[in-house]
């Protein structure tokens, strides 16, 4: 059963744990005048995720559906949501729209450029382009400016059926997962490029107070320091000689 926790005002983490992967898949619902869902989830998750959303609001009221990059756990069920929410629109990077969503989505999506915002009522979400971080040239994240929450997709990925939010060492958890994954078929799942450090520094400059991770606990604390420490962990794991 999906677990629901409020990790910031009006922001709900809806988590589905998959024991076979020892991994949480987290989806974030912002309850506002124009509700926003970040991560549409797998198609197979849709019934359970819809039921969880129903406990917070009528799913037909969802206005925005966003995600970081075109991948099944991020947007596999996008069209299911568009079918039950008649005013909903997908919002993702312009690259994502041009190469995937114009063909995939049943309604025209909104392509976003770096720094562009979505106002949902009380809250405003800034799109931050993060090409090739965590995956794919279409990647980006959303930063909620009022409460300073970074919806950071696979950044800080870690395993286990962990607590909804933590103030402990999230980078250490993430580094442990990276190290373990390097031993198997998911090795090098995050590319380290000459742009990685610059992108993470740009995110750190936002001074996030909460990091809403897709896989694992959300983090409350010094988000800027965590992002800078993550760069070191990524460089040490994936940066090569």
N, C-alpha and C positions, 0 to 999 in steps of 0.2 A: 504494500500500500504506500502511496506517495506520502511523504512527510512535508508539512507546511510550517515554515518558521518565518517570522518577520525579522529581517536582518538590518533594516533601516526603516525609518518612517514610511509607511505605505508601500514598502518593497518586500515582497514575499518570495522566499526561496522554496521551490517545490522540488523535492529530491526523490528520485527513484534509484534504489540501490540494486545492482545486478551482481549477485554472488559469484556467478561464473567468471566475471571479470574482476571481482573484488573492487568495484568502482561505483561511485555515485554519479548520476547524471542529473545535473541541477538546471532548473528552468526558473526564470525570475519574472514575476508579475508585478507591475507597478499599478496600483489602484489610484486613479486620478480621473479628471474629467474626460481625458482621452487615454484609456488604459493601454499600456504597452506590455507586450510579452517578449522577453528576450530569451531565445532558444525555443523553437517550435517542437523540437524533439523528434525521435524516431516515429515513423508511422505506427509501429507496433505499440508505442507508448500512448498513442492519442486517447484511447478511451479512459485510461487511468489518469492521464494529465487533465483531460477535460473535466472529469469528476472533481479533481482537486481544485481547479479554477472555479468551478461552480460554487464551492464553499466560500469563495471570496467575492465573486461578482458573476453576473450573467455573462457567459462567454460570448454571446452575440454582441456585447458592448465593446469588445476589444477593437481598438482603432489602429494600433501599430503592432507589427510583428517584425522583430529584428533579430540579427544573429551576426556572428563574426565572419564566417566563411562558408562556402557551399560544401556541406558535408551532412550525411544523413542524420547524425545526432543533433545537429544544429537546425536543420530545416527540412528534414524528411517529411514531416506532417504539415508543412506550410499550407498546402492546398486544402487539407481538412479544416484548418482554422479559417481560411478564407471562405470556405463554403458555409460555415456556421456563423460567421461574423460579417454581415453584408457591407459594413463600412470599413473593414480592416484593409490595410495596405502593407505589403512587405516593404521594409526599408533596410537597405544594405549598401555596400560600397558601389560606386559607379562601375567598377570593373565587374563585380558580381552581377550587376544588372545586365551589362552588355554581353557577358560571356555565358551566363547561366539563367538568370531569373526571367529575362524577357521570353525565353522559350519554356521555362519550367512552370512559372506561376500562372494561375488561371485568370488573374487580373494584373494590369500593369503595375509594376513595382516602382518605388521611389529610389533613385540612385543618389547617393550622398557623397560629397567631396569632403576633404579634410577640413574640420572646423565648422561644418554646417550643423545646425541644431534642429531638434524636434521639441516643441513645447507641448506638454501634455496637460497643462493647467497650472498646478502649483510647481511643477518640476520641469527642468529643461535638460535635454540630453544632447551632448556634443559628440559628433562622430569624429573619431580619431583614426586616421588611416595607419595601419600597421603591416604593410605589405610583407608577406613571407614570415610573419610572426603573429600567432604561433604556427600557422600553416597557410600556404597558398598566397598567390599574388593579389587575391581579392580580399585579404583579411583586414579587419578593422574592429574597434571596440567602441563602446558608448561610455561616456562619463556624465553622471548626473551632477550638475553644477551646484545645486542648492545644498544637498547633503554630502556631496563629494564622495560619491560611490562610483567605483570603476567596475563596469561589467566586463570582465577581462577574459572571458572564454577559457581556452585551455592553458593560459598562463597560470603558473602555480599548481598545475595538475598534480594531484597525489591520490593515493589509493586508500581503500578501507571504507567501512561504514562509520564515518567519523562524525563529530559533533557539528551542528549547523554553523557555528561561528566560533572562532578562536582568537586569542591574543598571543598565542605562543609562536614558535618558530615555523612559519609556513614555508619558508624557503628551504629549511632543512628537510621538511617532509617532501617537498617537490624534488630536491636534489636526490633524495633516496630513491624516488620513483624513476627519475631519469637514469640513474646508475643501474637499477635493476632492469629497466627496459633495454638498455644497451646490450644485455646478454641474450636477447631473443629477437623475434621477427619484427618487433617495433623499434628496433635500433634506429637512431638518427631521426626520430619522429618530429623533432623541432629543428629547422635549419638555423644554423648560426652564420650570419652574413656580415659584411662590413657595415650594414645598416642597423644591425641588432642593437648595439649599444646606444646609438643615436635615438632610435625609436623608444627604447625603455627610458632614456633620460627625458624625452619629451613627455612621456606619461608620468614620470616622477615629478616633473615640474608642476603638474596639476595638484599635487599634494593630496592624494586621495586618503580619506579617513577609513573607508571600507573597501575591500577587494572582494568582489562577488565572483568566485571561481566556479567554473562549470563542473569540475571533477574534484570533490573534496570540500573541506570546510571553507567558508568565507573567513576573511581576516579583518579584524578591527584593530587599528593601531597606526603606526607610522608607515603608510603605504609607500611613500617616496623611498624610504630606506629599503623596504622590502623589494621594490622594483630594481633598485641599484644592486642589491645583493643577488637578485635573480640573474642579472646580467653576468655577474661573476660566475654563478653556478652554470649558466648556459655556456659561457666561454670555456670553462674548465671541462665540461662534459662533451660539448659538440664542436668546440673551436679548433681542434686539431693542434698541431705543433706551432 
